[in-house]
Amino acid sequence: MKPLEPTDSIPASGRLLVNATAAIDADRVVAPATVLLERGGIVAMDTPGAIGDPVVDRRLDVRGIVCPAMVNAHAHLDLTDLGPIPCDSGFDAWLGRVREGRPVSAEAITRAVQAGVRASIAAGVAAIGDISGDRGLVAARTLAESALAGTAFVEFFGIGRRTDAAVAAIHRLDADPDRIRESPGFRLGIQPHAPYSCGPPVFVAAAETGRPVSTHLAETPEEIRFTTSGDGPLLELLRRIGGMTDEAGAVPVSGRHPIDQLLEVAPRRPWLVAHLNYPAEPEEAEDSRRRRFEALADAGITVAYCPRAARFLGHPRPGRLGHPWRTLLEAGVEVALGTDGMPCLDTPDRLGPLDEMRRLRPEAPDLDPRTLVRMATTAGARGLGLDPGAFMLSPGPVAGLLAIETDPARPVEGLFEGTATPSWIVGPDRNATAIGSGDVADAHRGRIP
């Protein structure tokens, strides 16, 4: 099937009828499927018999599956130009190489983020949670000027002697919202980098702003070692960076697991946390994971899981359990799919959760496929404060509509087994993702004739 460009997809005032082998979203699987669209919104999606033969301006046959545009809940667009960086010398060494290679000039940052936006759109992504690594807001501004919805989380580092400076910087950013152009479907957020690089006061300051907040959490065993005992490879990394440790080379720590430390902060809106690879230590009581998962669910926290990045970075470590994403779902925690950055990926031409779903499916062949689609669409939308209805195939505005070529005999499983990249039928449309945009859904309902 020839790729469809968003600008070519639907006449502004026309109606389009899409016939597909199947359609899937977080709630439904329909095969065969017909989608009726008007003015970029969905009028109806059902079987061909249920839709009938309405009057339309254009028809499109899809040899494969139709699904909503996707959400990448966790990415680092400013690292797009770095490419894969080997992690054979340990996570702290890998992280140091990423820091050294990260672009610093405005021109280089802009190029990298623009490349990341293109790779995201090529992967069928309409919304993203991006970690903007420069305090000058070049990355955030570049994302704001793109077609993608979501949040640009401005990253802060501040632990030990740098804690007060980071808190002050967060206050300055929050006091000057005009520094970046926000719009319906796009927000400026705050990212205290991680519990090993930001002290508890930095998390408190971020939470008090009321802005969207994200962080890396329980990503490695070394992180847990640092927050509980204040030593290990990450302390050595902080010493090499300089300016964070005291004169004795130490940093005060909470003495608690990173999840417990975070849950002590009372945010004004739910957190979006990335990774959560290690929710408990082997020597902890058996119910530690359960208690933490229940607390995460009660707090409304969304976990952004990046399967390919986790594998690239050597997770799970030997002797450790695999990622608890299914247990988190069972506990009522929303789990969304993210990609992390290009330094730990193998698809330089695309950046999106379709490849993450394909990575996960062999681990969970018994799982309802709608659950994986939810993780790639509505879960991320909720975590980013977007309208999940815009990432469904129900009547109303839609963030985007994708066609993906699959095995016609097994279209749904073919979605996870194939290698085809998405083609855009509609979108991406940032305005459709804003909470409240679904109020116009009634304008699309009941208009099949």
SULQUI-V507560 format. One record per residue. N is the residue number from 1. PSI is psi in degrees with one decimal (999 if undefined). NEAR is the number of other ideal C-beta (glycine too) atoms within 8 Angstrom. Layout:
N,PSI,NEAR
N,PSI,NEAR
This chain:
1,133.7,8
2,131.7,4
3,141.9,6
4,125.6,10
5,143.0,7
6,-36.8,12
7,-14.3,4
8,-3.1,5
9,-59.8,12
10,132.1,11
11,141.9,7
12,-36.2,5
13,12.4,4
14,176.3,10
15,140.3,12
16,135.3,16
17,120.2,14
18,121.1,16
19,127.8,11
20,159.4,15
21,-36.6,12
22,164.6,15
23,146.0,15
24,140.4,14
25,-163.6,14
26,-14.7,11
27,-30.8,6
28,151.4,9
29,125.1,9
30,128.9,11
31,125.2,9
32,170.2,10
33,149.1,15
34,134.6,14
35,126.8,14
36,125.6,16
37,151.5,17
38,132.6,11
39,37.4,7
40,1.7,12
41,160.3,15
42,128.6,14
43,-44.0,12
44,151.0,11
45,124.9,12
46,-168.2,8
47,158.0,9
48,-38.3,8
49,-36.8,5
50,-32.5,8
51,-36.4,12
52,-148.2,6
53,71.0,2
54,162.0,10
55,124.8,4
56,165.9,10
57,-18.8,6
58,148.5,10
59,147.5,8
60,129.0,9
61,128.9,7
62,119.8,13
63,75.4,7
64,-144.9,17
65,144.8,16
66,136.1,17
67,166.2,14
68,161.0,14
69,158.7,17
70,166.6,17
71,125.5,22
72,104.4,19
73,-17.6,17
74,116.1,14
75,163.1,15
76,83.0,12
77,-29.9,18
78,-4.5,14
79,7.6,14
80,-40.5,14
81,-5.3,10
82,-32.1,11
83,179.6,7
84,137.2,9
85,118.1,11
86,145.7,6
87,29.8,12
88,-9.5,3
89,11.2,6
90,157.1,7
91,-41.6,12
92,-37.5,11
93,-40.9,9
94,-45.2,14
95,-39.0,9
96,-39.0,10
97,-35.6,9
98,-44.6,13
99,-41.2,8
100,-33.6,6
101,-9.7,9
102,134.6,10
103,145.4,9
104,-28.1,6
105,152.6,6
106,-39.1,7
107,-43.9,6
108,-39.8,10
109,-44.2,15
110,-45.0,10
111,-43.6,10
112,-44.5,15
113,-41.0,17
114,-39.7,10
115,-38.3,11
116,-37.2,15
117,-44.3,14
118,-42.3,8
119,-32.7,16
120,-47.1,16
121,-37.4,13
122,-23.5,12
123,4.3,17
124,23.7,15
125,131.4,16
126,-15.3,16
127,149.9,19
128,146.8,15
129,100.2,19
130,137.2,16
131,106.9,11
132,109.6,15
133,4.0,9
134,134.0,10
135,-14.9,6
136,-2.4,5
137,20.1,11
138,-46.2,11
139,-43.9,16
140,-42.0,13
141,-38.7,10
142,-41.6,13
143,-39.5,17
144,-30.2,12
145,0.2,6
146,-175.6,9
147,-8.0,7
148,142.2,15
149,176.4,14
150,-148.3,17
151,135.3,14
152,107.2,15
153,109.8,14
154,126.5,13
155,136.9,9
156,142.6,15
157,132.0,9
158,101.8,15
159,157.0,13
160,-125.2,11
161,-14.2,7
162,3.6,11
163,-50.6,13
164,-37.0,8
165,-39.2,8
166,-42.1,16
167,-44.3,12
168,-38.8,8
169,-37.8,11
170,-42.6,14
171,-39.7,9
172,-43.0,8
173,-44.0,11
174,-28.3,10
175,-9.3,6
176,65.9,7
177,-17.6,8
178,-2.6,4
179,-16.5,6
180,146.0,11
181,105.1,6
182,158.6,8
183,166.9,7
184,123.0,8
185,-3.2,13
186,125.5,13
187,158.7,11
188,125.5,11
189,-175.1,13
190,138.1,15
191,91.9,14
192,120.9,14
193,-56.3,10
194,163.3,12
195,-18.7,14
196,-5.2,11
197,-3.6,10
198,129.5,15
199,161.6,11
200,-38.0,9
201,-27.9,9
202,-40.6,16
203,-39.9,14
204,-44.9,9
205,-41.2,12
206,-42.7,14
207,-35.6,11
208,-19.0,7
209,-25.8,11
210,-1.2,5
211,163.1,11
212,136.6,12
213,136.1,16
214,162.5,16
215,160.7,15
216,135.5,8
217,131.6,13
218,44.7,12
219,-36.4,12
220,157.7,9
221,-30.5,9
222,-33.7,12
223,-43.6,15
224,-40.4,13
225,-40.5,11
226,-47.9,15
227,-24.7,15
228,-33.6,10
229,-9.8,8
230,21.1,10
231,-171.7,6
232,-175.6,9
233,-33.5,9
234,-29.5,12
235,-40.2,14
236,-36.9,9
237,-44.3,11
238,-36.5,14
239,-39.9,10
240,-37.0,7
241,-42.6,8
242,152.8,5
243,-1.5,5
244,-39.1,11
245,162.3,11
246,-173.1,8
247,-25.5,3
248,2.0,5
249,20.8,7
250,163.5,8
251,129.4,11
252,136.7,6
253,165.0,9
254,-24.8,7
255,11.8,6
256,161.3,8
257,143.1,14
258,-36.6,14
259,-45.2,13
260,-39.9,9
261,-43.7,12
262,-39.9,13
263,-13.4,10
264,-15.1,6
265,137.1,9
266,92.1,4
267,156.8,9
268,-9.5,7
269,155.9,8
270,148.3,9
271,156.2,11
272,114.6,16
273,139.2,14
274,139.4,16
275,-81.7,13
276,47.1,15
277,-29.9,10
278,82.6,12
279,-12.4,10
280,153.4,9
281,151.8,9
282,-31.7,6
283,-4.7,3
284,160.2,8
285,151.9,4
286,-27.5,6
287,5.7,6
288,-46.3,12
289,-47.0,11
290,-46.3,9
291,-42.3,8
292,-39.2,14
293,-41.0,14
294,-39.6,10
295,-38.8,10
296,-42.5,14
297,-44.0,11
298,-32.6,6
299,-4.4,10
300,23.9,7
301,138.2,12
302,132.0,17
303,125.0,15
304,110.4,17
305,132.4,15
306,86.0,14
307,-44.3,11
308,-39.9,14
309,-40.1,13
310,-43.7,13
311,-42.8,9
312,-38.6,11
313,9.9,10
314,24.8,7
315,144.0,10
316,150.6,9
317,156.1,7
318,135.3,4
319,0.8,4
320,156.4,10
321,155.3,4
322,176.9,6
323,139.0,10
324,31.5,11
325,-36.6,10
326,-37.8,8
327,-37.4,9
328,-45.2,13
329,-43.2,10
330,-28.7,6
331,-3.7,11
332,11.3,6
333,132.7,12
334,126.1,10
335,120.7,12
336,156.2,18
337,137.6,18
338,176.5,17
339,-20.2,16
340,-152.7,12
341,170.6,14
342,-26.1,15
343,-13.6,13
344,31.5,12
345,166.4,14
346,21.2,6
347,77.9,9
348,-14.9,7
349,-8.2,5
350,155.8,11
351,90.9,16
352,170.4,16
353,-8.1,17
354,-43.8,14
355,-28.5,12
356,-41.3,16
357,-42.6,15
358,-30.9,10
359,-36.2,10
360,-31.0,11
361,-43.1,12
362,-24.9,6
363,-20.3,6
364,61.5,9
365,-19.6,6
366,-8.8,3
367,138.9,9
368,123.4,4
369,-24.2,12
370,-27.5,12
371,-43.3,9
372,-40.2,13
373,-39.1,13
374,-42.6,10
375,-27.3,14
376,-4.1,15
377,-86.0,18
378,-31.1,11
379,-45.9,17
380,-36.9,22
381,-45.0,16
382,-41.8,12
383,-27.0,14
384,3.6,16
385,25.7,9
386,167.8,17
387,111.4,13
388,-24.1,11
389,-24.3,10
390,-9.6,17
391,32.3,21
392,171.4,13
393,28.7,13
394,163.7,10
395,137.6,9
396,-176.0,14
397,147.6,14
398,137.3,19
399,-22.4,18
400,158.3,14
401,131.1,17
402,150.2,14
403,131.1,16
404,121.6,16
405,130.8,8
406,176.2,15
407,116.7,9
408,-24.7,9
409,-23.0,4
410,66.1,9
411,-37.9,14
412,-51.7,13
413,-31.4,9
414,-28.1,13
415,-39.5,15
416,-23.0,11
417,-22.6,9
418,-177.3,11
419,3.6,3
420,143.7,8
421,156.4,10
422,152.3,12
423,141.8,11
424,129.3,18
425,-43.1,16
426,139.1,12
427,-167.8,15
428,147.2,15
429,102.9,14
430,-41.0,16
431,-33.1,9
432,-18.7,15
433,-12.5,18
434,139.0,12
435,129.3,6
436,-20.0,6
437,-25.9,15
438,-7.8,10
439,-19.0,6
440,9.5,10
441,-31.8,13
442,-23.3,6
443,-17.3,6
444,-20.2,12
445,146.7,10
446,28.1,3
447,39.0,7
448,-35.7,9
449,999,4
